Amino acid sequence: MIGPAILGAATLPLIILIARIVETSLDTVRTIYINRGHANLSGWIGIIKTGIWLLSTGIVITNLGDYWNLFAYLAGYGIGTLVGMQIEKMISLGHVIVRLITPSDPQPLITELSTLGFGMTRIEGSGSFSHTVAIIFMIVPRAELGQLLSVLSTHYPDILYTVEDVRNIKEGAKIFHKDAKSRILGFFGL
């Protein structure tokens, strides 16, 4: 059984750890929203994040002799970064540009991806290892990227692809012709 003295000594570091995990996760999410152009939401997250930071940092600074508080503060930062990255994956906000480059006939790939709802543009090019290549450009909702990469890795493992973030896209552009998620739910990654 844990004695009251041990429980009391563990309470403050635990509070600091949890506060730092929440604060750092919020900071990661805030940065994502800034990069995607959601200024108002990132501002409100910043207010909450700063309040948590002030409280947790104040506790540690006023108790610098307690190494468990300091350890909890540092560990919370590291764990919070990992948690924030997982939250970012769940949010799946915005769009990405996917470039597919293949020296073989891309028509079976184009047909399969079209049936899944992906829009694309094909151009011809040449490469240093192959005389002709097909380059397929796609703007993909981030929420659908996992499905696309799964198809590529399963059915087309030799295809070269790159993925980049898109900050802005023309309002109303038709890039994905399957049922789109609600804008409100999509905003929160649901």
PyMOL CGO cylinders between C-alpha atoms (Angstrom):
from pymol import cmd
from pymol.cgo import CYLINDER

trace = [
    CYLINDER, 0.00, 0.00, 0.00, 1.20, 3.49, -0.89, 0.3, 1, 1, 1, 1, 1, 1,
    CYLINDER, 1.20, 3.49, -0.89, 1.61, 5.76, 2.11, 0.3, 1, 1, 1, 1, 1, 1,
    CYLINDER, 1.61, 5.76, 2.11, 0.20, 9.31, 2.20, 0.3, 1, 1, 1, 1, 1, 1,
    CYLINDER, 0.20, 9.31, 2.20, 3.70, 10.82, 2.17, 0.3, 1, 1, 1, 1, 1, 1,
    CYLINDER, 3.70, 10.82, 2.17, 4.65, 9.02, -1.05, 0.3, 1, 1, 1, 1, 1, 1,
    CYLINDER, 4.65, 9.02, -1.05, 1.30, 9.80, -2.65, 0.3, 1, 1, 1, 1, 1, 1,
    CYLINDER, 1.30, 9.80, -2.65, 1.67, 13.48, -1.70, 0.3, 1, 1, 1, 1, 1, 1,
    CYLINDER, 1.67, 13.48, -1.70, 5.21, 13.62, -3.09, 0.3, 1, 1, 1, 1, 1, 1,
    CYLINDER, 5.21, 13.62, -3.09, 4.08, 12.08, -6.39, 0.3, 1, 1, 1, 1, 1, 1,
    CYLINDER, 4.08, 12.08, -6.39, 1.07, 14.38, -6.87, 0.3, 1, 1, 1, 1, 1, 1,
    CYLINDER, 1.07, 14.38, -6.87, 2.89, 17.55, -7.93, 0.3, 1, 1, 1, 1, 1, 1,
    CYLINDER, 2.89, 17.55, -7.93, 5.20, 15.85, -10.47, 0.3, 1, 1, 1, 1, 1, 1,
    CYLINDER, 5.20, 15.85, -10.47, 2.18, 14.02, -11.90, 0.3, 1, 1, 1, 1, 1, 1,
    CYLINDER, 2.18, 14.02, -11.90, 0.26, 17.29, -12.27, 0.3, 1, 1, 1, 1, 1, 1,
    CYLINDER, 0.26, 17.29, -12.27, 3.30, 18.87, -13.96, 0.3, 1, 1, 1, 1, 1, 1,
    CYLINDER, 3.30, 18.87, -13.96, 3.69, 15.88, -16.30, 0.3, 1, 1, 1, 1, 1, 1,
    CYLINDER, 3.69, 15.88, -16.30, 0.05, 15.94, -17.38, 0.3, 1, 1, 1, 1, 1, 1,
    CYLINDER, 0.05, 15.94, -17.38, 0.04, 19.73, -17.79, 0.3, 1, 1, 1, 1, 1, 1,
    CYLINDER, 0.04, 19.73, -17.79, 3.16, 19.61, -19.99, 0.3, 1, 1, 1, 1, 1, 1,
    CYLINDER, 3.16, 19.61, -19.99, 1.74, 16.79, -22.12, 0.3, 1, 1, 1, 1, 1, 1,
    CYLINDER, 1.74, 16.79, -22.12, -1.46, 18.77, -22.71, 0.3, 1, 1, 1, 1, 1, 1,
    CYLINDER, -1.46, 18.77, -22.71, 0.40, 22.05, -23.27, 0.3, 1, 1, 1, 1, 1, 1,
    CYLINDER, 0.40, 22.05, -23.27, 2.92, 20.62, -25.72, 0.3, 1, 1, 1, 1, 1, 1,
    CYLINDER, 2.92, 20.62, -25.72, 0.22, 18.70, -27.60, 0.3, 1, 1, 1, 1, 1, 1,
    CYLINDER, 0.22, 18.70, -27.60, -1.79, 21.91, -27.92, 0.3, 1, 1, 1, 1, 1, 1,
    CYLINDER, -1.79, 21.91, -27.92, 1.32, 23.72, -29.18, 0.3, 1, 1, 1, 1, 1, 1,
    CYLINDER, 1.32, 23.72, -29.18, 1.84, 21.09, -31.89, 0.3, 1, 1, 1, 1, 1, 1,
    CYLINDER, 1.84, 21.09, -31.89, -1.80, 21.31, -32.96, 0.3, 1, 1, 1, 1, 1, 1,
    CYLINDER, -1.80, 21.31, -32.96, -1.65, 25.12, -32.89, 0.3, 1, 1, 1, 1, 1, 1,
    CYLINDER, -1.65, 25.12, -32.89, 1.36, 25.07, -35.19, 0.3, 1, 1, 1, 1, 1, 1,
    CYLINDER, 1.36, 25.07, -35.19, -0.50, 22.81, -37.62, 0.3, 1, 1, 1, 1, 1, 1,
    CYLINDER, -0.50, 22.81, -37.62, -3.49, 25.15, -37.65, 0.3, 1, 1, 1, 1, 1, 1,
    CYLINDER, -3.49, 25.15, -37.65, -1.20, 28.14, -38.25, 0.3, 1, 1, 1, 1, 1, 1,
    CYLINDER, -1.20, 28.14, -38.25, 0.42, 26.36, -41.21, 0.3, 1, 1, 1, 1, 1, 1,
    CYLINDER, 0.42, 26.36, -41.21, -3.00, 25.56, -42.65, 0.3, 1, 1, 1, 1, 1, 1,
    CYLINDER, -3.00, 25.56, -42.65, -4.23, 29.15, -42.33, 0.3, 1, 1, 1, 1, 1, 1,
    CYLINDER, -4.23, 29.15, -42.33, -6.67, 28.78, -39.40, 0.3, 1, 1, 1, 1, 1, 1,
    CYLINDER, -6.67, 28.78, -39.40, -5.63, 31.91, -37.51, 0.3, 1, 1, 1, 1, 1, 1,
    CYLINDER, -5.63, 31.91, -37.51, -8.61, 32.27, -35.17, 0.3, 1, 1, 1, 1, 1, 1,
    CYLINDER, -8.61, 32.27, -35.17, -8.56, 28.68, -33.96, 0.3, 1, 1, 1, 1, 1, 1,
    CYLINDER, -8.56, 28.68, -33.96, -4.78, 28.74, -33.50, 0.3, 1, 1, 1, 1, 1, 1,
    CYLINDER, -4.78, 28.74, -33.50, -5.12, 31.97, -31.49, 0.3, 1, 1, 1, 1, 1, 1,
    CYLINDER, -5.12, 31.97, -31.49, -7.58, 30.42, -29.04, 0.3, 1, 1, 1, 1, 1, 1,
    CYLINDER, -7.58, 30.42, -29.04, -5.45, 27.30, -28.70, 0.3, 1, 1, 1, 1, 1, 1,
    CYLINDER, -5.45, 27.30, -28.70, -2.46, 29.59, -28.02, 0.3, 1, 1, 1, 1, 1, 1,
    CYLINDER, -2.46, 29.59, -28.02, -4.29, 31.29, -25.15, 0.3, 1, 1, 1, 1, 1, 1,
    CYLINDER, -4.29, 31.29, -25.15, -5.09, 27.96, -23.46, 0.3, 1, 1, 1, 1, 1, 1,
    CYLINDER, -5.09, 27.96, -23.46, -1.60, 26.59, -24.13, 0.3, 1, 1, 1, 1, 1, 1,
    CYLINDER, -1.60, 26.59, -24.13, 0.08, 29.67, -22.66, 0.3, 1, 1, 1, 1, 1, 1,
    CYLINDER, 0.08, 29.67, -22.66, -2.06, 29.53, -19.52, 0.3, 1, 1, 1, 1, 1, 1,
    CYLINDER, -2.06, 29.53, -19.52, -1.08, 25.90, -18.92, 0.3, 1, 1, 1, 1, 1, 1,
    CYLINDER, -1.08, 25.90, -18.92, 2.57, 26.74, -19.64, 0.3, 1, 1, 1, 1, 1, 1,
    CYLINDER, 2.57, 26.74, -19.64, 2.59, 29.60, -17.12, 0.3, 1, 1, 1, 1, 1, 1,
    CYLINDER, 2.59, 29.60, -17.12, 1.12, 27.44, -14.37, 0.3, 1, 1, 1, 1, 1, 1,
    CYLINDER, 1.12, 27.44, -14.37, 3.37, 24.40, -14.95, 0.3, 1, 1, 1, 1, 1, 1,
    CYLINDER, 3.37, 24.40, -14.95, 6.52, 26.48, -15.42, 0.3, 1, 1, 1, 1, 1, 1,
    CYLINDER, 6.52, 26.48, -15.42, 5.71, 28.54, -12.32, 0.3, 1, 1, 1, 1, 1, 1,
    CYLINDER, 5.71, 28.54, -12.32, 5.40, 25.39, -10.21, 0.3, 1, 1, 1, 1, 1, 1,
    CYLINDER, 5.40, 25.39, -10.21, 8.78, 24.11, -11.42, 0.3, 1, 1, 1, 1, 1, 1,
    CYLINDER, 8.78, 24.11, -11.42, 10.58, 27.44, -10.99, 0.3, 1, 1, 1, 1, 1, 1,
    CYLINDER, 10.58, 27.44, -10.99, 9.30, 27.91, -7.45, 0.3, 1, 1, 1, 1, 1, 1,
    CYLINDER, 9.30, 27.91, -7.45, 10.46, 24.36, -6.58, 0.3, 1, 1, 1, 1, 1, 1,
    CYLINDER, 10.46, 24.36, -6.58, 13.78, 24.09, -8.43, 0.3, 1, 1, 1, 1, 1, 1,
    CYLINDER, 13.78, 24.09, -8.43, 15.25, 21.88, -5.72, 0.3, 1, 1, 1, 1, 1, 1,
    CYLINDER, 15.25, 21.88, -5.72, 12.71, 19.13, -6.46, 0.3, 1, 1, 1, 1, 1, 1,
    CYLINDER, 12.71, 19.13, -6.46, 14.26, 17.08, -9.26, 0.3, 1, 1, 1, 1, 1, 1,
    CYLINDER, 14.26, 17.08, -9.26, 11.10, 15.01, -9.74, 0.3, 1, 1, 1, 1, 1, 1,
    CYLINDER, 11.10, 15.01, -9.74, 9.24, 18.18, -10.77, 0.3, 1, 1, 1, 1, 1, 1,
    CYLINDER, 9.24, 18.18, -10.77, 12.00, 19.04, -13.23, 0.3, 1, 1, 1, 1, 1, 1,
    CYLINDER, 12.00, 19.04, -13.23, 12.02, 15.49, -14.64, 0.3, 1, 1, 1, 1, 1, 1,
    CYLINDER, 12.02, 15.49, -14.64, 8.21, 15.56, -15.01, 0.3, 1, 1, 1, 1, 1, 1,
    CYLINDER, 8.21, 15.56, -15.01, 8.44, 18.90, -16.82, 0.3, 1, 1, 1, 1, 1, 1,
    CYLINDER, 8.44, 18.90, -16.82, 11.00, 17.59, -19.31, 0.3, 1, 1, 1, 1, 1, 1,
    CYLINDER, 11.00, 17.59, -19.31, 9.29, 14.22, -19.79, 0.3, 1, 1, 1, 1, 1, 1,
    CYLINDER, 9.29, 14.22, -19.79, 5.96, 15.97, -20.38, 0.3, 1, 1, 1, 1, 1, 1,
    CYLINDER, 5.96, 15.97, -20.38, 7.51, 17.97, -23.20, 0.3, 1, 1, 1, 1, 1, 1,
    CYLINDER, 7.51, 17.97, -23.20, 8.77, 14.86, -24.97, 0.3, 1, 1, 1, 1, 1, 1,
    CYLINDER, 8.77, 14.86, -24.97, 5.58, 12.85, -24.49, 0.3, 1, 1, 1, 1, 1, 1,
    CYLINDER, 5.58, 12.85, -24.49, 3.46, 15.87, -25.45, 0.3, 1, 1, 1, 1, 1, 1,
    CYLINDER, 3.46, 15.87, -25.45, 5.33, 16.21, -28.74, 0.3, 1, 1, 1, 1, 1, 1,
    CYLINDER, 5.33, 16.21, -28.74, 4.57, 12.57, -29.60, 0.3, 1, 1, 1, 1, 1, 1,
    CYLINDER, 4.57, 12.57, -29.60, 0.92, 12.93, -28.55, 0.3, 1, 1, 1, 1, 1, 1,
    CYLINDER, 0.92, 12.93, -28.55, 0.60, 16.12, -30.62, 0.3, 1, 1, 1, 1, 1, 1,
    CYLINDER, 0.60, 16.12, -30.62, 1.93, 14.33, -33.69, 0.3, 1, 1, 1, 1, 1, 1,
    CYLINDER, 1.93, 14.33, -33.69, -0.66, 11.58, -33.23, 0.3, 1, 1, 1, 1, 1, 1,
    CYLINDER, -0.66, 11.58, -33.23, -3.42, 14.18, -32.88, 0.3, 1, 1, 1, 1, 1, 1,
    CYLINDER, -3.42, 14.18, -32.88, -2.21, 15.79, -36.12, 0.3, 1, 1, 1, 1, 1, 1,
    CYLINDER, -2.21, 15.79, -36.12, -2.60, 12.47, -37.91, 0.3, 1, 1, 1, 1, 1, 1,
    CYLINDER, -2.60, 12.47, -37.91, -6.14, 12.10, -36.56, 0.3, 1, 1, 1, 1, 1, 1,
    CYLINDER, -6.14, 12.10, -36.56, -7.15, 15.64, -37.55, 0.3, 1, 1, 1, 1, 1, 1,
    CYLINDER, -7.15, 15.64, -37.55, -6.19, 15.08, -41.22, 0.3, 1, 1, 1, 1, 1, 1,
    CYLINDER, -6.19, 15.08, -41.22, -6.90, 18.71, -42.01, 0.3, 1, 1, 1, 1, 1, 1,
    CYLINDER, -6.90, 18.71, -42.01, -6.42, 20.11, -45.50, 0.3, 1, 1, 1, 1, 1, 1,
    CYLINDER, -6.42, 20.11, -45.50, -5.00, 18.68, -48.68, 0.3, 1, 1, 1, 1, 1, 1,
    CYLINDER, -5.00, 18.68, -48.68, -1.74, 17.31, -50.06, 0.3, 1, 1, 1, 1, 1, 1,
    CYLINDER, -1.74, 17.31, -50.06, -0.21, 17.16, -53.52, 0.3, 1, 1, 1, 1, 1, 1,
    CYLINDER, -0.21, 17.16, -53.52, 0.76, 13.66, -54.54, 0.3, 1, 1, 1, 1, 1, 1,
    CYLINDER, 0.76, 13.66, -54.54, 3.10, 13.14, -57.49, 0.3, 1, 1, 1, 1, 1, 1,
    CYLINDER, 3.10, 13.14, -57.49, 3.29, 9.67, -59.01, 0.3, 1, 1, 1, 1, 1, 1,
    CYLINDER, 3.29, 9.67, -59.01, 6.10, 8.89, -61.46, 0.3, 1, 1, 1, 1, 1, 1,
    CYLINDER, 6.10, 8.89, -61.46, 6.11, 5.64, -63.40, 0.3, 1, 1, 1, 1, 1, 1,
    CYLINDER, 6.11, 5.64, -63.40, 8.00, 4.40, -66.49, 0.3, 1, 1, 1, 1, 1, 1,
    CYLINDER, 8.00, 4.40, -66.49, 5.28, 1.82, -67.22, 0.3, 1, 1, 1, 1, 1, 1,
    CYLINDER, 5.28, 1.82, -67.22, 1.79, 2.31, -68.66, 0.3, 1, 1, 1, 1, 1, 1,
    CYLINDER, 1.79, 2.31, -68.66, -0.14, 4.30, -66.01, 0.3, 1, 1, 1, 1, 1, 1,
    CYLINDER, -0.14, 4.30, -66.01, -3.62, 3.54, -67.38, 0.3, 1, 1, 1, 1, 1, 1,
    CYLINDER, -3.62, 3.54, -67.38, -4.43, 0.65, -64.97, 0.3, 1, 1, 1, 1, 1, 1,
    CYLINDER, -4.43, 0.65, -64.97, -3.35, 2.89, -62.06, 0.3, 1, 1, 1, 1, 1, 1,
    CYLINDER, -3.35, 2.89, -62.06, -5.41, 5.83, -63.35, 0.3, 1, 1, 1, 1, 1, 1,
    CYLINDER, -5.41, 5.83, -63.35, -8.46, 3.61, -63.79, 0.3, 1, 1, 1, 1, 1, 1,
    CYLINDER, -8.46, 3.61, -63.79, -8.20, 2.13, -60.29, 0.3, 1, 1, 1, 1, 1, 1,
    CYLINDER, -8.20, 2.13, -60.29, -7.65, 5.48, -58.58, 0.3, 1, 1, 1, 1, 1, 1,
    CYLINDER, -7.65, 5.48, -58.58, -10.49, 7.07, -60.55, 0.3, 1, 1, 1, 1, 1, 1,
    CYLINDER, -10.49, 7.07, -60.55, -12.93, 4.41, -59.34, 0.3, 1, 1, 1, 1, 1, 1,
    CYLINDER, -12.93, 4.41, -59.34, -11.85, 5.23, -55.76, 0.3, 1, 1, 1, 1, 1, 1,
    CYLINDER, -11.85, 5.23, -55.76, -12.75, 8.89, -56.29, 0.3, 1, 1, 1, 1, 1, 1,
    CYLINDER, -12.75, 8.89, -56.29, -9.35, 10.45, -56.90, 0.3, 1, 1, 1, 1, 1, 1,
    CYLINDER, -9.35, 10.45, -56.90, -8.97, 13.13, -59.55, 0.3, 1, 1, 1, 1, 1, 1,
    CYLINDER, -8.97, 13.13, -59.55, -5.66, 13.43, -61.36, 0.3, 1, 1, 1, 1, 1, 1,
    CYLINDER, -5.66, 13.43, -61.36, -3.73, 15.08, -64.16, 0.3, 1, 1, 1, 1, 1, 1,
    CYLINDER, -3.73, 15.08, -64.16, -1.29, 13.10, -66.32, 0.3, 1, 1, 1, 1, 1, 1,
    CYLINDER, -1.29, 13.10, -66.32, 1.69, 14.55, -68.17, 0.3, 1, 1, 1, 1, 1, 1,
    CYLINDER, 1.69, 14.55, -68.17, 4.47, 12.83, -70.06, 0.3, 1, 1, 1, 1, 1, 1,
    CYLINDER, 4.47, 12.83, -70.06, 8.12, 13.34, -69.23, 0.3, 1, 1, 1, 1, 1, 1,
    CYLINDER, 8.12, 13.34, -69.23, 11.52, 11.79, -69.57, 0.3, 1, 1, 1, 1, 1, 1,
    CYLINDER, 11.52, 11.79, -69.57, 13.96, 10.61, -66.98, 0.3, 1, 1, 1, 1, 1, 1,
    CYLINDER, 13.96, 10.61, -66.98, 17.62, 9.79, -66.73, 0.3, 1, 1, 1, 1, 1, 1,
    CYLINDER, 17.62, 9.79, -66.73, 16.92, 6.09, -66.08, 0.3, 1, 1, 1, 1, 1, 1,
    CYLINDER, 16.92, 6.09, -66.08, 13.98, 5.76, -68.50, 0.3, 1, 1, 1, 1, 1, 1,
    CYLINDER, 13.98, 5.76, -68.50, 13.27, 7.42, -71.83, 0.3, 1, 1, 1, 1, 1, 1,
    CYLINDER, 13.27, 7.42, -71.83, 9.63, 8.13, -71.05, 0.3, 1, 1, 1, 1, 1, 1,
    CYLINDER, 9.63, 8.13, -71.05, 7.76, 8.43, -67.79, 0.3, 1, 1, 1, 1, 1, 1,
    CYLINDER, 7.76, 8.43, -67.79, 4.21, 9.33, -66.89, 0.3, 1, 1, 1, 1, 1, 1,
    CYLINDER, 4.21, 9.33, -66.89, 3.82, 11.89, -64.14, 0.3, 1, 1, 1, 1, 1, 1,
    CYLINDER, 3.82, 11.89, -64.14, 0.47, 11.95, -62.40, 0.3, 1, 1, 1, 1, 1, 1,
    CYLINDER, 0.47, 11.95, -62.40, -0.43, 14.93, -60.22, 0.3, 1, 1, 1, 1, 1, 1,
    CYLINDER, -0.43, 14.93, -60.22, -3.16, 14.63, -57.62, 0.3, 1, 1, 1, 1, 1, 1,
    CYLINDER, -3.16, 14.63, -57.62, -4.56, 16.96, -54.99, 0.3, 1, 1, 1, 1, 1, 1,
    CYLINDER, -4.56, 16.96, -54.99, -5.83, 14.66, -52.27, 0.3, 1, 1, 1, 1, 1, 1,
    CYLINDER, -5.83, 14.66, -52.27, -7.81, 15.40, -49.12, 0.3, 1, 1, 1, 1, 1, 1,
    CYLINDER, -7.81, 15.40, -49.12, -5.46, 14.54, -46.25, 0.3, 1, 1, 1, 1, 1, 1,
    CYLINDER, -5.46, 14.54, -46.25, -8.17, 12.29, -44.79, 0.3, 1, 1, 1, 1, 1, 1,
    CYLINDER, -8.17, 12.29, -44.79, -7.98, 10.12, -47.96, 0.3, 1, 1, 1, 1, 1, 1,
    CYLINDER, -7.98, 10.12, -47.96, -4.16, 9.95, -48.12, 0.3, 1, 1, 1, 1, 1, 1,
    CYLINDER, -4.16, 9.95, -48.12, -3.97, 6.72, -46.09, 0.3, 1, 1, 1, 1, 1, 1,
    CYLINDER, -3.97, 6.72, -46.09, -6.27, 4.95, -48.53, 0.3, 1, 1, 1, 1, 1, 1,
    CYLINDER, -6.27, 4.95, -48.53, -4.22, 6.16, -51.50, 0.3, 1, 1, 1, 1, 1, 1,
    CYLINDER, -4.22, 6.16, -51.50, -0.89, 5.11, -50.00, 0.3, 1, 1, 1, 1, 1, 1,
    CYLINDER, -0.89, 5.11, -50.00, -2.37, 1.72, -49.10, 0.3, 1, 1, 1, 1, 1, 1,
    CYLINDER, -2.37, 1.72, -49.10, -3.40, 1.14, -52.74, 0.3, 1, 1, 1, 1, 1, 1,
    CYLINDER, -3.40, 1.14, -52.74, 0.01, 2.26, -53.98, 0.3, 1, 1, 1, 1, 1, 1,
    CYLINDER, 0.01, 2.26, -53.98, 1.97, 0.05, -51.58, 0.3, 1, 1, 1, 1, 1, 1,
    CYLINDER, 1.97, 0.05, -51.58, -0.27, -2.98, -52.21, 0.3, 1, 1, 1, 1, 1, 1,
    CYLINDER, -0.27, -2.98, -52.21, -0.86, -2.84, -55.99, 0.3, 1, 1, 1, 1, 1, 1,
    CYLINDER, -0.86, -2.84, -55.99, 1.97, -0.61, -57.25, 0.3, 1, 1, 1, 1, 1, 1,
    CYLINDER, 1.97, -0.61, -57.25, 4.95, -1.07, -54.92, 0.3, 1, 1, 1, 1, 1, 1,
    CYLINDER, 4.95, -1.07, -54.92, 7.52, 0.05, -57.52, 0.3, 1, 1, 1, 1, 1, 1,
    CYLINDER, 7.52, 0.05, -57.52, 5.94, 3.40, -58.29, 0.3, 1, 1, 1, 1, 1, 1,
    CYLINDER, 5.94, 3.40, -58.29, 7.80, 6.53, -57.14, 0.3, 1, 1, 1, 1, 1, 1,
    CYLINDER, 7.80, 6.53, -57.14, 5.64, 9.03, -55.27, 0.3, 1, 1, 1, 1, 1, 1,
    CYLINDER, 5.64, 9.03, -55.27, 6.08, 12.23, -53.31, 0.3, 1, 1, 1, 1, 1, 1,
    CYLINDER, 6.08, 12.23, -53.31, 3.65, 13.96, -50.96, 0.3, 1, 1, 1, 1, 1, 1,
    CYLINDER, 3.65, 13.96, -50.96, 3.66, 17.67, -50.10, 0.3, 1, 1, 1, 1, 1, 1,
    CYLINDER, 3.66, 17.67, -50.10, 1.38, 19.90, -48.02, 0.3, 1, 1, 1, 1, 1, 1,
    CYLINDER, 1.38, 19.90, -48.02, -0.98, 22.34, -49.71, 0.3, 1, 1, 1, 1, 1, 1,
    CYLINDER, -0.98, 22.34, -49.71, -1.63, 25.58, -47.86, 0.3, 1, 1, 1, 1, 1, 1,
    CYLINDER, -1.63, 25.58, -47.86, -4.46, 26.94, -50.02, 0.3, 1, 1, 1, 1, 1, 1,
    CYLINDER, -4.46, 26.94, -50.02, -6.73, 25.47, -52.66, 0.3, 1, 1, 1, 1, 1, 1,
    CYLINDER, -6.73, 25.47, -52.66, -9.31, 27.19, -54.85, 0.3, 1, 1, 1, 1, 1, 1,
    CYLINDER, -9.31, 27.19, -54.85, -12.64, 27.22, -53.03, 0.3, 1, 1, 1, 1, 1, 1,
    CYLINDER, -12.64, 27.22, -53.03, -15.06, 24.77, -54.61, 0.3, 1, 1, 1, 1, 1, 1,
    CYLINDER, -15.06, 24.77, -54.61, -12.42, 22.94, -56.68, 0.3, 1, 1, 1, 1, 1, 1,
    CYLINDER, -12.42, 22.94, -56.68, -13.57, 19.40, -57.49, 0.3, 1, 1, 1, 1, 1, 1,
    CYLINDER, -13.57, 19.40, -57.49, -10.62, 17.19, -56.63, 0.3, 1, 1, 1, 1, 1, 1,
    CYLINDER, -10.62, 17.19, -56.63, -12.32, 14.18, -55.08, 0.3, 1, 1, 1, 1, 1, 1,
    CYLINDER, -12.32, 14.18, -55.08, -15.59, 12.92, -56.52, 0.3, 1, 1, 1, 1, 1, 1,
    CYLINDER, -15.59, 12.92, -56.52, -16.71, 10.49, -53.82, 0.3, 1, 1, 1, 1, 1, 1,
    CYLINDER, -16.71, 10.49, -53.82, -18.90, 11.59, -50.92, 0.3, 1, 1, 1, 1, 1, 1,
    CYLINDER, -18.90, 11.59, -50.92, -16.94, 14.29, -49.16, 0.3, 1, 1, 1, 1, 1, 1,
    CYLINDER, -16.94, 14.29, -49.16, -17.00, 14.49, -45.38, 0.3, 1, 1, 1, 1, 1, 1,
    CYLINDER, -17.00, 14.49, -45.38, -18.87, 17.32, -43.77, 0.3, 1, 1, 1, 1, 1, 1,
    CYLINDER, -18.87, 17.32, -43.77, -16.71, 20.44, -43.58, 0.3, 1, 1, 1, 1, 1, 1,
    CYLINDER, -16.71, 20.44, -43.58, -17.33, 20.76, -39.86, 0.3, 1, 1, 1, 1, 1, 1,
    CYLINDER, -17.33, 20.76, -39.86, -16.56, 17.12, -39.14, 0.3, 1, 1, 1, 1, 1, 1,
    CYLINDER, -16.56, 17.12, -39.14, -13.62, 17.15, -41.57, 0.3, 1, 1, 1, 1, 1, 1,
    CYLINDER, -13.62, 17.15, -41.57, -12.20, 20.15, -39.76, 0.3, 1, 1, 1, 1, 1, 1,
    CYLINDER, -12.20, 20.15, -39.76, -11.90, 18.01, -36.64, 0.3, 1, 1, 1, 1, 1, 1,
    CYLINDER, -11.90, 18.01, -36.64, -10.73, 14.92, -38.57, 0.3, 1, 1, 1, 1, 1, 1,
    CYLINDER, -10.73, 14.92, -38.57, -14.01, 12.98, -38.17, 0.3, 1, 1, 1, 1, 1, 1,
]
cmd.load_cgo(trace, "trace")
